[in-house]
Amino acid sequence: MREFRDYLKEKLNDKEEAIAYLNTALEEYEKDNDVEAFLLALRTVAETQGGIGELAKKTNLNRQHLYRSLSKHGNPKLNTLDTVLHGLGFRLSIIPLDLNSPSNASRL
């Protein structure tokens, strides 16, 4: 029987699946502030694209810095996050909140 992680990595080879996966992780972060889950999602997508070493080459970032930034206790700066996303073939985007949503009313 195949491991779930292997199945997930196979699915994430599809760019649209990777986008959906990262967006879901980011939405979950918005709900519970669990940055660890979002960083895990970034690491998983990086693994499907050749690993952290390959990402380091693409982004010209130090491999150890990437491991630290995307670790369980990582807290990457915005420019690092932007560089990582670009290295994975994505970019940051801003979308409007649904201001009528009950979960967003508390943030106003």
NUDRENGU-610898 format. One line per 2 residues: number of its first residue (from 0); their letters; for each residue y, x, z of N, C-alpha, C, O, CB. Coordinates in steps of 0.1 Angstrom, whole numbers, plus 5000, padded with zeros to 4 digits. Each point is the difference from the previous one (the first is absolute). Glycine has a CB too. Layout:
NUM = A = Y X Z Y X Z Y X Z Y X Z Y X Z  ...
END
This chain:
0 = MR = 4988 5008 5000 5012 4992 5000 5012 5009 5000 5001 5010 5008 4987 4971 5004  5022 5015 4980 5012 5008 4998 5009 4999 5012 5001 4989 5006 4997 5008 4969
2 = EF = 5009 5013 5029 5009 5000 5011 5013 4992 4995 5003 5001 4988 4988 5021 5021  5015 4971 5000 5012 4993 4996 5011 5009 4995 5007 4997 4991 4988 4986 5027
4 = RD = 5007 5029 4989 5010 5009 4996 4998 5005 4985 5010 5001 4993 4992 5006 5031  4986 4995 4972 4997 5004 4986 5004 4988 4991 5005 5003 4989 4976 5012 5019
6 = YL = 5015 4973 4996 5004 4988 4992 5015 4999 4998 5005 4998 4990 4974 4990 5018  5028 5014 5004 5014 4999 5000 5007 5010 4990 5008 4997 4993 4991 4994 5031
8 = KE = 4996 5021 4977 5005 5011 4992 4998 4997 4985 5009 5003 4992 4987 5014 5027  4993 4978 4978 4997 4996 4986 5010 4989 4995 5005 5001 4989 4970 5005 5015
10 = KL = 5027 4984 5005 5009 4990 4996 5015 5005 4999 5007 4996 4991 4978 4988 5021  5018 5026 4996 5014 5005 5000 5003 5009 4988 5011 5005 4998 4989 4993 5027
12 = ND = 4990 5005 4967 5002 5008 4988 5008 4991 4990 5007 5006 4991 4972 5007 5013  5020 4974 4998 5009 4991 4992 5014 5000 5006 5001 4996 5012 4978 4990 4981
14 = KE = 5031 5017 4999 5013 5001 5005 5005 4987 5006 5007 5000 5010 4998 5017 4973  4992 4971 5011 5004 4987 5005 4994 4998 5014 5006 4994 5009 4997 4997 4967
16 = EA = 4984 5013 5025 4993 4998 5013 5007 5009 5011 5002 4996 5011 4976 4999 4977  5026 5017 5008 5006 5009 5009 5014 4995 5005 5003 5001 5011 4985 5018 4978
18 = IA = 5019 4975 5001 5013 4994 5003 4998 4988 5010 5007 5000 5010 5002 5007 4968  4981 4985 5020 4998 4988 5009 4996 5005 5013 5004 4995 5011 4989 4991 4970
20 = YL = 4998 5025 5020 4996 5005 5013 5011 5006 5008 5001 4997 5012 4977 5008 4977  5031 5003 5004 5011 5006 5007 5010 4989 5005 5006 5001 5010 4991 5020 4976
22 = NT = 5006 4969 5005 5009 4989 5004 4994 4992 5012 5008 4996 5009 5000 5003 4967  4979 4999 5024 4994 4993 5011 5002 5008 5013 5003 4994 5010 4980 4995 4974
24 = AL = 5014 5024 5015 5002 5008 5012 5014 5000 5005 5003 5001 5012 4978 5014 4980  5029 4985 4998 5014 5000 5004 5004 4987 5006 5007 4999 5010 4998 5017 4972
26 = EE = 4989 4973 5013 5003 4987 5006 4994 4999 5014 5007 4994 5009 4993 4995 4968  4989 5017 5025 4994 5000 5014 5008 5008 5009 5002 4997 5012 4975 5000 4978
28 = YE = 5029 5014 5005 5009 5008 5008 5012 4992 5004 5004 5001 5012 4988 5020 4976  5013 4971 5003 5012 4992 5004 4997 4990 5011 5008 4997 5008 5000 5005 4968
30 = KD = 4979 4993 5024 4996 4991 5010 4998 5006 5014 5004 4995 5010 4986 4991 4972  5003 5026 5018 4996 5005 5013 5005 5015 5003 4996 5005 5010 4984 4980 4988
32 = ND = 5028 5020 4993 5005 5014 5002 4990 5010 5001 5002 5011 5007 5017 4979 5004  4969 5008 4983 4989 5010 5001 5001 5009 4988 4994 4998 4990 4991 4985 5022
34 = VE = 5023 5028 4990 5002 5009 4989 4987 5008 4997 4999 5004 4988 5025 4998 5019  4968 4999 5003 4987 5007 4997 4992 4994 4989 4994 5007 4992 5006 4999 5032
36 = AF = 5000 4981 4975 4992 4993 4990 5006 5002 4986 4993 5002 4990 5000 4981 5027  5020 5017 4983 5007 5003 4987 4997 5015 4995 4998 5002 4989 5020 4981 5017
38 = LL = 4983 5026 5004 4997 5014 4996 4986 5002 4996 4997 5008 4991 5021 4999 5025  4973 4986 4990 4986 5000 4996 4998 4995 4986 4993 5006 4992 5000 4991 5032
40 = AL = 5014 4992 4973 5000 4995 4986 5005 5010 4990 4994 5002 4989 5009 4975 5020  5008 5030 4994 5005 5011 4991 4990 5011 4999 4998 5005 4989 5025 4989 5018
42 = RT = 4970 5010 5004 4990 5011 4999 4989 4995 4991 4994 5008 4992 5012 5001 5031  4989 4979 4979 4989 4995 4992 5003 5000 4985 4992 5004 4992 5001 4982 5028
44 = VA = 5019 5009 4977 5004 5001 4985 5001 5014 4996 4996 5003 4988 5017 4975 5014  4992 5031 5006 5001 5014 4996 4986 5006 4998 4998 5007 4990 5023 4995 5023
46 = ET = 4969 4994 4995 4987 5005 4998 4994 4995 4987 4992 5007 4994 5005 4993 5031  5006 4988 4970 4995 4995 4988 5006 5008 4988 4994 4999 4989 5003 4978 5021
48 = QG = 5014 5029 4992 5007 5007 4989 4998 5016 5001 5008 5007 4996 5009 4974 5003  4973 5023 5008 4997 5014 5001 5001 5006 5013 4997 5012 5002 5010 4989 4975
50 = GI = 4998 4992 5033 5002 5005 5013 5013 5006 5004 5009 5000 4991 4968 5005 5007  5025 4999 5014 5013 5005 5005 5004 5013 4993 5011 5002 4997 4984 4987 5025
52 = GE = 4995 5019 4975 5003 5013 4993 5006 4997 4987 5010 5007 4996 4971 5004 5016  5013 4980 4980 5006 4996 4987 5014 4994 5001 5009 5003 4992 4967 4993 5000
54 = LA = 5026 4996 5019 5013 4994 5002 5010 5010 5003 5011 5000 4996 4978 4979 5012  5007 5031 5000 5009 5012 5003 5004 5007 4988 5012 5003 4998 4977 4999 5024
56 = KK = 5002 5000 4968 5004 5006 4988 5010 4992 4992 5010 5005 4994 4967 5006 5005  5020 4976 5000 5009 4991 4992 5014 4999 5006 5010 4998 4993 4970 4989 5001
58 = TN = 5021 5013 5019 5012 4998 5007 5008 5013 5004 5011 4999 5005 4979 4979 5003  5003 5033 4991 5006 5013 5005 5002 5000 5015 5009 5006 5005 5001 4997 4972
60 = LN = 4983 4988 5030 5000 5000 5015 4989 5008 5005 4989 5001 4994 5022 4976 5006  4991 5029 5012 4990 5008 5007 4988 4991 5004 5002 4989 5005 5016 5027 5003
62 = RQ = 4970 4988 4989 4988 4992 5003 4999 4996 5015 4997 4989 5003 4991 5022 4977  5015 4999 5028 4999 4997 5015 5011 4990 5004 4998 4992 5008 4993 5032 4996
64 = HL = 5021 4977 4990 5011 4991 5002 4995 4986 4996 5003 4990 5008 5015 5028 4989  4975 4980 4992 4996 4987 4996 4989 4995 5009 5001 4988 5004 5004 5018 4973
66 = YR = 4986 5002 5027 4989 4996 5010 5007 4995 5013 4996 4990 5005 4988 5027 4985  5026 4991 5015 5007 4996 5012 5008 4987 4998 4999 4991 5008 5003 5033 4998
68 = SL = 5005 4975 4983 5008 4988 4997 4992 4987 4999 5004 4990 5004 5013 5025 4985  4971 4987 5004 4992 4988 4998 4989 4998 5010 4991 4992 4999 5014 5011 4977
70 = SK = 4996 5005 5035 4990 4999 5011 5002 4987 5008 5010 4993 4999 4988 5032 5001  4993 4973 5009 5000 4989 5010 5013 5000 5007 5005 4989 5003 4970 5012 4999
72 = HG = 5030 5010 5002 5013 5001 5007 5012 5004 4992 5010 5004 5005 4976 5002 5015  5012 4994 4967 5011 5004 4991 5012 4991 5000 4999 4988 5004 4984 5022 4982
74 = NP = 5028 4995 5011 5012 4993 4999 5009 5006 4989 5010 5006 5003 4989 4988 5022  4997 5004 4963 5007 5007 4989 5014 4995 4998 5003 4988 5002 4975 5015 4987
76 = KL = 5030 5006 5007 5014 4997 4997 5000 4992 4987 4991 5000 4992 5018 5021 5020  5002 4972 4986 5001 4992 4988 4998 5008 4987 4994 4996 4991 5021 4988 5022
78 = NT = 4991 5028 4987 4999 5008 4987 4986 5005 4998 4995 5001 4989 5029 5006 5014  4968 4995 5008 4986 5004 4999 4992 4988 4995 4992 5001 4991 5011 5016 5027
80 = LD = 5000 4971 4988 4993 4988 4995 5003 4998 4985 4990 4996 4993 5011 4994 5031  5011 5011 4972 5004 4998 4986 4993 5010 4991 4995 4996 4990 5027 4995 5018
82 = TV = 4977 5021 4996 4993 5011 4992 4985 4997 4999 4995 5001 4990 5023 5016 5018  4976 4979 5003 4986 4996 5000 4997 4989 4991 4991 5000 4992 5007 5008 5032
84 = LH = 5010 4981 4977 4998 4989 4991 5002 5004 4986 4992 4995 4991 5016 4990 5027  5002 5023 4979 5002 5004 4986 4988 5008 4995 4995 4999 4989 5030 5001 5014
86 = GL = 4970 5009 5006 4988 5008 4996 4988 4991 4998 4991 5004 4992 5018 5014 5022  4990 4970 4992 4989 4991 4998 5003 4991 4988 4991 4992 4996 5004 5009 5028
88 = GF = 5017 5000 4970 5003 4991 4989 5007 4988 5003 5000 4990 4992 4981 5019 4997  5025 4990 5023 5007 4988 5005 5014 5004 5004 5004 5011 5000 4975 4978 5007
90 = RL = 5029 5000 4996 5014 5003 5006 5003 4989 5010 4994 4989 5000 5013 5022 4979  5002 4992 5030 5005 4990 5009 5008 4989 4993 5006 5003 4989 4995 5015 5029
92 = SI = 4998 4970 4987 5007 4989 4994 5006 4991 5011 4994 4999 5011 4991 5002 4969  5026 4993 5017 5006 4990 5010 4999 4986 4994 5003 4998 4989 5013 5020 5020
94 = IP = 4979 4973 4999 4999 4986 4996 5007 4992 5011 4999 5004 5012 4979 5000 4974  5027 4984 5010 5006 4992 5010 4990 4993 5010 4989 4997 4995 5030 4999 4989
96 = LD = 4985 5003 5028 4991 4992 5009 5002 4986 4998 5010 4995 4995 4992 5023 5022  4987 4974 4985 5001 4986 5000 5007 4996 5014 4993 4999 5010 4986 4998 4974
98 = LN = 5034 5001 5016 5007 4997 5012 4995 4988 5007 5004 4998 5012 5016 5014 4979  4973 4979 5003 4996 4988 5006 4986 5001 5007 4996 4991 5007 5016 4997 4976
100 = SP = 4982 5024 5015 4987 5003 5006 5002 5001 5015 5009 5008 5005 4983 5003 4974  4999 4983 5029 5002 5001 5015 4998 5015 5005 5007 5003 5010 4984 4974 4992
102 = SN = 5001 5031 4991 4999 5014 5005 5012 5008 4997 5002 5010 5007 4974 4988 4989  5032 4998 4995 5013 5007 4997 5012 4995 5008 5009 5008 5002 4982 4996 4975
104 = AS = 5008 4984 5028 5011 4995 5008 5003 5008 5012 5011 5002 5004 4983 4976 4988  4995 5028 5014 5002 5008 5012 5007 5014 4997 5005 5006 5009 4975 4983 5001
106 = RL = 5020 5015 4978 5006 5013 4996 5015 4999 4997 5007 5010 4998 4970 4997 4993  5028 4981 5008 5014 4998 4996 5009 5002 5012 5012 4999 4998 4981 4986 4985
END
